[in-house]
Amino acid sequence: MNSRCPICHQQTEPKFRPFCSQHCANVDLGRWFNGNYRVPSFRQDNEEETEDYNER
């Protein structure tokens, strides 16, 4: 399988998959910590949070 690192586009290394190295894995983690990546939310900022998550 010829996978490419999503950070630097080099060949991935099985040990660090889906990345090529620990460095690229850390770059990706840093992007999550800095808020560069976000998971979409269906809740509006002015809505109250509910305890029952089974309503959806």
Stockholm file with secondary structure:
# STOCKHOLM 1.0

chainA/1-56         MNSRCPICHQQTEPKFRPFCSQHCANVDLGRWFNGNYRVPSFRQDNEEETEDYNER
#=GR chainA/1-56 SS CCCBCTTTCCBCCGGGTTSSSHHHHHHHHHHHHTTSSCCCCSSCTTSCCCSCGGGC
#=GC SS_cons        CCCBCTTTCCBCCGGGTTSSSHHHHHHHHHHHHTTSSCCCCSSCTTSCCCSCGGGC
//
